């Protein structure tokens, strides 16, 4: 998944680890994990990529 704003490490790409009322996201650049409310993820998502 690509977000509109980059993480401080410089990466825009995140892996979705958990979906529910909150999303658990993992930065593809540095590996940092965060919990973000669903509303913010839906608002800030630029594009989705299917995992192969």
Residue pairs with C-beta under 8 A, 6 or more apart in sequence:
1 13
1 14
1 15
1 16
1 25
1 45
1 47
1 48
1 49
2 12
2 13
2 14
2 45
2 46
2 47
2 48
2 49
3 12
3 14
3 44
3 45
3 46
4 12
4 44
4 45
4 46
5 12
5 44
6 12
7 14
7 27
7 29
7 30
7 32
9 27
9 29
9 30
9 32
10 29
11 27
11 28
11 29
11 30
12 46
13 27
13 28
13 29
14 25
14 26
14 27
14 28
15 25
15 26
15 28
16 23
16 24
16 25
17 24
17 25
17 26
17 33
18 24
20 38
21 37
21 38
22 35
22 36
22 37
22 38
23 35
23 36
23 37
23 38
23 41
24 33
24 34
24 35
25 33
25 34
25 35
25 36
25 41
26 32
26 33
27 33
27 34
